[in-house]
Amino acid sequence: MASEKVLAYLDANRQAHLDQLCGFLRIPSISSQSDHAADVRQAAAFVAGELKELGLKVETIDLGGHPLVYAESEIRPDRKTLLFYGHYDVQPVDPLDLWDKPPFEPVVKDGYVYARGSSDDKGQVYAHIKALEAYVREGEDLPVNLKFIIEGEEECGGHSIYTYTEENPDKLACDAVVISDTTLYNASTPGICYSLKGLCFMEIRVTGPAMDLHSGSFGGTVQNPGNALAEIIAGLKDRDGRCLVPGFYDAVLDLDQEERDGFAALGYTDEILKQETGAPAAFGEKGYTTLERMWARPTCDVNGLVSGYGGEGAKTIIPAKALAKVSMRLVPDQDPAAIAEAFKRHVAAIAPAGVTVEVVNLHNANPVLVPRHSPMMQAGMAALEKGFGAEPVFIREGGSIPIVGTFQACLKSPVLLLGYGLSTDNIHSPNEKFLLENFWRGARTSAMLMAEAAK
C-alpha cells in the first residue's frame, strides 16, 4: 500500500488542498459557450501548471477546439503504467436564479463544497493530482508510471480527445485507464462502476404551414405541427414505459443472476428514489426493479419540446413548426447507429399526414461493459476499500462517457471507472456540490491505487 508518509501528507494538507481546489473552481471554464473560451484555456493552464510543478513532462495540445493537457512521469519499462483521464471544462450554469450562491464562487457548507464543476469533474480530477503531489513532496518513488490526459471538451461534445487517442495509441499506451467521472454507490458505500449506458440522441422536426396561423381562421383546416408532434411522441412508448421502436430490445444483453442478486443486495427502494428525485412515484418498464431499470435497461426519453407560444397570457395560433429532442440511453450490446435508423423508420411510420417530418441523429455513444474480475479491477476495489474504509460494491451507471469506448478500442487496455462523486451531487444542475470527505478520501484512494496497481 501507499506509504504512511504519503497518506499522512494528504491528511495534513486537507485544508490547503481544499483552498487550491476552490481556486480551480473559480475558473468559469464553460466549454459550450464561446464567450468563455479564454476561461477554458485558463483552466487548461491551471492543470498544466500543477502537473509541471510536480515534475511531469507536460504538453498543451491544440487540435482546433479547446486544448488537451497531456503529462507523463518518467516512463520505466519495468513498471506498470496508469493513464488518468478527466475533464476540466464544465456545464453551463443556467438557470442562474436557482443557485443559492454564484456558481463560480465556491462555498463550503455542511461538509460540501458548492460550485459548478465541483463534482463534475474538477474535484475528481484534482484528487488524482493531489495523490501525485503527496508522493512527490514526500520524496517517495512512484510505484507506477503515470500519464494524464485531461480534456476541455467533454461537456460540449468536442472531438479533440477522440482524434488524439486514435492517432496516438502508442503515446497513450498503458496497463489501465483510470476514469473518475462516475459516482460511488452512496455516501457510506464506495462502489466501482463496471458498465455505462450508450447514447442515441435524436431530434424530430415537424413543419406544417409556411407561417404561424390564426387558430380561429384556420383551425381545423390544416394539420397542427404541435398536435402532430404530440401524436408522434405518444407512439414512442407504451403506458408501461416500454419503447415501441421495432427491434429496440433485440440486442440487449440481459443481466446475469450474479448482477441481479448484487443489485438486490444494495437495498435501493422506490422510497429512496422518490427522496432523491422529488418525483411522486417510481415508473418504468415492468418486470425490472428500479435499480435494474436505472442501470441496465435501455430508455427512451423526451429531453425538450418546442412549439408555438409559451409566453405570458394567450396567443391563439397554429404553430408553423414543432421540435422535440429525444435521447435513448442504450445498454450492451445495442448499436447506436442501428437504433438511430430504426427510430427514424418508426417515426416516419407513425407520423400523421399533413406535415413534413425530419428526424436527425445528433450524437451517438456506444455502451460500455468492463470485466468485473480483472486484476486491475481488483486493484481498484482494494484501493477503494483502503481509501474509504468500507467494502466497495460493483455498480452500473445510467450515464454515458463516450471516450471509454474509444480508449477500449484504441489502447486495448482495461478501463477502471473509479469515481468519487455521488448521484445527489446535482451535476449539470444548480447548486452542484462535492462531499469534502469524498475529495480527501479520493486522493487517498488514488495514492493507494498506484501501489495496488504495481502489484
C-alpha positions, -999 to 999 in steps of 0.1 A, spaced: 0 0 0 10 36 -2 35 46 25 24 61 57 43 93 48 22 97 17 -11 92 35 0 114 64 8 142 39 -27 140 24 -42 142 59 -21 171 70 -28 191 38 -66 188 36 -73 225 41 -46 235 17 -59 212 -10 -94 224 -5 -82 260 -9 -64 251 -41 -94 232 -54 -115 264 -48 -91 283 -69 -96 258 -97 -134 260 -93 -134 298 -96 -124 295 -133 -157 296 -153 -145 270 -179 -178 266 -197 -167 249 -229 -200 252 -248 -201 290 -247 -177 309 -269 -175 339 -246 -158 316 -220 -131 304 -244 -104 323 -226 -116 308 -193 -114 273 -207 -78 280 -216 -71 294 -182 -84 261 -167 -61 241 -190 -32 263 -179 -41 257 -143 -40 219 -147 -8 220 -168 9 242 -143 2 219 -114 14 188 -132 45 206 -144 53 218 -109 51 182 -97 79 172 -122 59 157 -150 67 163 -187 37 184 -198 22 193 -232 -7 215 -241 -22 202 -273 -44 223 -296 -63 204 -323 -86 233 -332 -110 231 -302 -103 235 -265 -68 223 -255 -59 189 -242 -34 187 -214 -11 156 -216 15 148 -189 37 119 -181 62 109 -154 95 92 -163 84 60 -181 103 30 -167 98 -2 -187 98 -24 -156 67 -7 -141 30 -7 -148 16 24 -164 -17 41 -154 -34 67 -176 -56 91 -157 -84 107 -178 -107 136 -168 -120 169 -179 -115 205 -167 -145 220 -186 -179 224 -170 -216 227 -179 -234 260 -184 -249 273 -151 -285 282 -163 -309 287 -147 -288 311 -127 -316 322 -104 -319 287 -89 -284 289 -75 -281 298 -38 -247 314 -44 -229 324 -76 -218 292 -93 -181 302 -96 -177 315 -60 -171 282 -41 -189 279 -8 -181 253 19 -212 243 38 -223 212 58 -193 192 46 -197 200 9 -181 225 -14 -207 241 -37 -197 253 -71 -201 244 -108 -176 217 -117 -170 206 -80 -181 170 -87 -182 170 -125 -152 168 -129 -127 192 -114 -129 178 -78 -124 142 -90 -95 151 -114 -79 172 -86 -79 142 -62 -56 124 -86 -33 153 -88 -31 157 -50 -22 120 -47 7 125 -71 17 156 -51 19 135 -19 44 111 -34 65 140 -49 65 162 -18 74 133 5 102 122 -19 86 88 -24 94 69 -55 63 65 -77 53 28 -77 39 31 -113 44 52 -144 18 79 -147 2 95 -177 -25 122 -176 -48 132 -204 -72 160 -193 -96 175 -218 -117 206 -221 -145 195 -245 -163 167 -226 -193 189 -218 -196 203 -253 -192 171 -274 -158 181 -289 -137 156 -308 -101 165 -298 -97 137 -273 -111 112 -298 -88 123 -326 -58 124 -303 -64 89 -289 -70 74 -324 -38 90 -337 -16 84 -307 -23 50 -292 14 43 -286 19 76 -267 -12 68 -245 -3 31 -241 -9 19 -206 -18 -11 -184 -51 6 -173 -71 38 -180 -84 53 -148 -115 75 -153 -130 94 -123 -162 109 -138 -187 85 -121 -201 80 -86 -199 59 -55 -229 39 -46 -238 63 -17 -220 84 9 -213 54 31 -207 27 5 -179 30 -20 -186 15 -54 -168 9 -86 -187 12 -119 -183 -15 -145 -209 -5 -171 -220 27 -187 -250 33 -209 -246 44 -245 -265 72 -262 -285 78 -293 -296 114 -294 -323 124 -319 -341 155 -330 -376 154 -345 -385 184 -366 -421 188 -377 -432 215 -402 -467 225 -412 -479 258 -427 -454 283 -440 -461 306 -410 -480 307 -377 -517 309 -385 -547 324 -366 -563 294 -348 -598 308 -353 -594 315 -390 -576 283 -399 -582 258 -370 -595 225 -383 -583 232 -419 -546 222 -417 -526 198 -396 -512 214 -364 -474 206 -360 -477 207 -322 -506 182 -323 -487 161 -348 -455 160 -327 -476 150 -296 -490 121 -316 -455 110 -326 -442 112 -291 -472 92 -278 -462 65 -302 -426 61 -289 -435 43 -257 -464 23 -243 -482 31 -210 -457 9 -191 -427 28 -204 -416 2 -229 -401 16 -261 -422 8 -292 -394 13 -318 -393 -21 -336 -362 -41 -328 -352 -18 -299 -346 -46 -275 -333 -73 -299 -296 -69 -290 -300 -61 -253 -276 -81 -231 -296 -94 -202 -284 -92 -166 -269 -123 -152 -281 -137 -119 -250 -126 -100 -257 -90 -112 -294 -91 -103 -285 -105 -68 -259 -79 -63 -283 -51 -72 -309 -65 -49 -285 -67 -20 -279 -29 -22 -314 -23 -8 -323 5 -31 -361 12 -28 -387 33 -46 -389 54 -15 -352 63 -18 -358 71 -55 -386 95 -45 -365 112 -19 -336 116 -43 -357 129 -72 -388 146 -57 -409 125 -80 -443 114 -67 -438 78 -77 -414 53 -95 -423 45 -131 -408 23 -158 -406 -9 -177 -424 -38 -160 -405 -69 -148 -375 -50 -136 -366 -33 -103 -360 4 -102 -322 -1 -99 -322 -26 -128 -341 -1 -150 -317 27 -139 -285 9 -146 -292 -20 -170 -322 -14 -192 -324 9 -222 -346 40 -221 -363 65 -244 -370 100 -231 -381 134 -244 -354 159 -234 -370 190 -248 -402 203 -266 -406 235 -286 -437 246 -304 -459 277 -306 -463 303 -280 -451 298 -244 -451 333 -230 -473 350 -206 -510 352 -214 -527 339 -246 -517 339 -282 -541 318 -303 -521 303 -331 -515 272 -351 -477 270 -350 -458 265 -382 -432 242 -365 -426 219 -337 -394 203 -324 -385 175 -299 -352 163 -287 -352 126 -277 -324 106 -261 -322 68 -259 -298 55 -233 -285 22 -246 -271 -9 -229 -247 -36 -241 -249 -49 -269 -271 -23 -286 -257 -4 -316 -265 33 -316 -263 36 -354 -288 8 -358 -311 22 -332 -310 56 -349 -321 41 -382 -349 21 -365 -361 53 -347 -362 72 -380 -383 44 -396 -406 42 -367 -413 80 -366 -419 80 -403 -444 52 -399 -464 68 -371 -463 105 -383 -497 118 -392 -504 132 -427 -504 169 -434 -469 178 -420 -433 173 -431 -412 153 -406 -374 153 -405 -355 131 -380 -318 139 -373 -293 118 -354 -273 144 -334 -250 122 -313 -242 86 -306 -221 68 -280 -215 31 -275 -225 14 -243 -196 1 -221 -191 -31 -202 -158 -38 -185 -148 -71 -168 -156 -72 -131 -129 -96 -121 -98 -84 -140 -66 -78 -120 -68 -40 -124 -104 -41 -113 -94 -59 -82 -66 -33 -76 -93 -6 -78 -116 -24 -54 -87 -29 -29 -77 8 -32 -113 19 -26 -117 -2 5 -84 12 19 -92 47 9 -128 49 21 -126 24 50 -156 3 37 -160 -27 15 -169 -15 -20 -197 -29 -43 -200 -32 -80 -224 -7 -96 -235 3 -131 -242 39 -142 -271 52 -163 -250 80 -179 -226 79 -207 -188 86 -211 -183 82 -249 -145 83 -247 -144 50 -228 -153 30 -259 -125 48 -278 -100 40 -251 -110 4 -252 -108 2 -290 -76 21 -295 -55 13 -264 -66 -23 -258 -63 -17 -221 -88 -23 -192 -107 8 -181 -112 14 -144 -142 36 -137 -131 49 -103 -154 78 -94 -157 97 -62 -189 117 -67 -225 110 -55 -257 107 -75 -270 135 -53 -243 160 -63 -266 180 -86 -242 177 -115 -255 196 -146 -279 213 -122 -280 244 -99 -261 241 -66 -237 214 -78 -217 201 -48 -189 177 -39 -186 160 -5 -153 170 10 -147 137 26 -150 121 -8 -124 146 -22 -100 138 6 -107 100 6 -105 101 -32 -70 114 -30 -61 86 -6 -77 61 -29 -57 74 -59 -25 71 -39 -35 36 -29 -43 26 -64 -8 34 -76 6 10 -50 -21 -17 -57 -16 -15 -95 21 -20 -90 13 -54 -76 
